[in-house]
């Protein structure tokens, strides 16, 4: 399955990895610096990570002939901007 859906798995890995990185950054800023307004800081990085996860999802849809896994990767990548805006 990994060989057949490697582009979809790459897209999902980028989405999950960037979500974890931005979540960790937000927790660090809140706990150490007591910053409660994160509206401008992670949004740019979140927008770039959405682009970085949707592009491999699009490649997956083309190479994997629009399988369900590739479509889920595209949808989660596109909707993940909701998790990056605080």
C-alpha positions in Angstrom: 0.0 0.0 0.0 2.8 2.4 0.8 4.4 1.9 -2.6 1.1 2.4 -4.4 0.1 5.5 -2.4 3.5 7.1 -1.8 2.4 10.6 -2.9 -0.8 10.5 -0.8 1.2 9.4 2.2 3.7 12.2 1.6 0.9 14.7 1.5 -0.7 13.4 4.7 2.8 13.3 6.4 3.3 17.0 5.5 -0.1 17.9 6.8 0.4 16.0 10.1 4.0 17.2 10.6 3.2 20.9 10.0 0.2 20.6 12.3 2.4 19.2 15.1 5.1 21.8 14.5 2.7 24.8 14.5 0.9 23.3 17.5 4.2 22.9 19.4 5.2 26.5 18.5 1.9 27.9 19.7 2.2 26.0 23.0 5.8 27.2 23.5 4.8 30.8 22.9 1.9 30.6 25.3 3.8 28.8 28.1 7.1 30.6 27.9 6.2 34.1 26.7 2.6 34.2 27.7 1.5 35.4 24.2 -2.2 34.8 23.7 -2.6 36.4 20.2 -1.2 34.1 17.5 -3.2 35.4 14.6 -0.3 36.7 12.5 2.6 34.4 13.3 1.7 30.9 12.2 -0.8 31.8 9.4 2.0 32.4 6.9 3.7 29.2 7.7 0.3 27.5 7.7 -0.6 28.8 4.3 2.7 27.6 2.9 2.2 24.2 4.5 -1.2 23.9 3.0 0.3 24.6 -0.4 3.1 22.1 0.3 0.5 19.4 1.2 -2.0 20.0 -1.5 0.6 19.9 -4.3 1.7 16.3 -3.5 -2.0 15.5 -3.1 -2.7 16.7 -6.6 0.3 14.7 -8.0 -1.1 11.7 -6.1 -4.6 12.2 -7.7 -3.0 12.2 -11.1 -0.6 9.3 -10.6 -2.9 7.2 -8.5 -5.9 7.8 -10.8 -7.9 9.8 -8.2 -8.0 7.1 -5.5 -9.8 7.6 -2.3 -6.6 8.0 -0.3 -5.4 10.8 -2.6 -8.7 12.6 -2.4 -8.7 12.4 1.4 -5.1 13.8 1.3 -6.2 16.8 -0.8 -9.2 17.5 1.4 -7.3 17.3 4.7 -4.5 19.4 3.2 -6.9 22.1 2.0 -8.9 22.1 5.2 -5.9 22.1 7.5 -5.6 25.9 7.2 -8.5 25.9 9.8 -6.2 24.3 12.3 -3.4 26.8 11.7 -5.4 29.9 12.4 -5.8 30.4 16.1 
